[in-house]
Amino acid sequence: MALTDTAIRKLRPADKPLKVSDERGLYLLVKPQGAKLWRWKYRFQGKEKLMAIGGYPDVSLAQAREKRDEGRKLLAAGTDPMDQRREVKVAQRIGLEDSFEAVARKWWESWKMARSSRHAEYVQRRLESDVFPIIGHRPIAELGAAELVAMMKRIEARGALDIAKRSMQTCGQVFRYAIAHGKASRNPATDVRPGDVLPARKKQNYARVDAKELPDLLRKIEVYQGASITRIAMKLMAMTFVRTSELIGARWAEFDLDAGRWDIPAERMKMKTPHIVPLSTQAVTLLRALHTSTGRKAMLFPGERDPKKPMSNNTILKALERMGYKGRMTGHGFRGIASTLLHEQGFDHSHIELQLAHQERDAVSASYNHALYLTQRARMMQAWSDYLDASIAGNVVPLRKLTA
């Protein structure tokens, strides 16, 4: 039967210690000397354990039950409540400034300076929501690979596979910071990779037609019965093979049509570095025609309801569906087709990858990689537009490198 405050006050000591049960393993131990002590009995990994919670009346019945319930939550998460209490005391003893959370917050303050505010806030939220509740209280110097693995598994258990992987990567960065600042001597995140303990997610490729189906697709785009601005967007997507978001978010200020060049700023790129798109003569002609329609606005493809915002990200996809390509082609699919055909025809892999903005970036190369091989890339882009024209005309010849 559950205890009440009235019943506890009426308890009197006996010659021997007296155990008076409450609920779920909680009981009050009444000593012969009169002390009334809270104890909680539980099992962890098959072993019976006993935790001291405090003495009555300093710790009330309600407070004792609350501490018991907190312990039950830890058990449900696979943590021994007594072990955690010892770890918290250790963290307090060595100083809160050396806990994982304290070090991670200092790392974040330094790290965020070179990142966009949106990305920095996302990483901060991920730490606060997924990492700190699990290992934030632990002294960073005492954390090991096993605890990081347990953290990943707990995050993955709720279906957040990507967040589990990213959390591990972020922890690795925090440990490197800790080592550099004398808070830890090694990085346990390097002992195991997410792929060693987390299930693999099957890579999903964007739908795209085969190269042999490309001519028919291009002809259907030429006679598309929808909005002319959408038809132009699809043609430019095919010619430039940029990402859909990069195309629909384009602004006229980014273009130098006389020079045949489109400079996409870093903040609009997936890799957050500038990107240059050499424009073929066909692309320039198409852009000049579009300029007569939207040139007085900031955006190439303004939205119908709000011209200060771009057209919907689904506009191109829906147009392709109306032409009969639902589930068979996406705007992103033009990138895959271009990559396949350009590689097959012997164009330099590095030139293609640079134009796709796939190249690896590091602190040194990020500032100039986007401008590498511009002459060669311009020739490649012109050869690609010529190939597309020939495909529409039904007079396809192999792509060839244009020489100086």
Secondary structure, DSSP 8 states (H G I E B T S, - for coil): ----HHHHHH----SS-EEEE-STTEEEEE-TTS-EEEEEEEEETTEEEEEEEEEETTS-HHHHHHHHHHHHHHHHTT--HHHHHHHHHHHHHH-GGGBHHHHHHHHHHHHGGGS-HHHHHHHHHHIIIIIHHHHTTSBGGG--HHHHHHHHHHHHHTT-HHHHHHHHHHHHHHHHHHHHTTS-S--GGGS--HHHHS------------GGGHHHHHHHHHT--S-HHHHHHHHHHHHH---HHHHHT-BGGGEETTTTEEEE-GGGSTTSS-EEEE--HHHHHHHHHHHHHHTTSSBSSB-SS-TTSB--TTHHHHHHIIIIITTT--TTHHHHHHHHHHHHTT--HHHHHHHTT-----TTGGGTGGGTTHHHHHHHHHHHHHHHHHHHHT----------
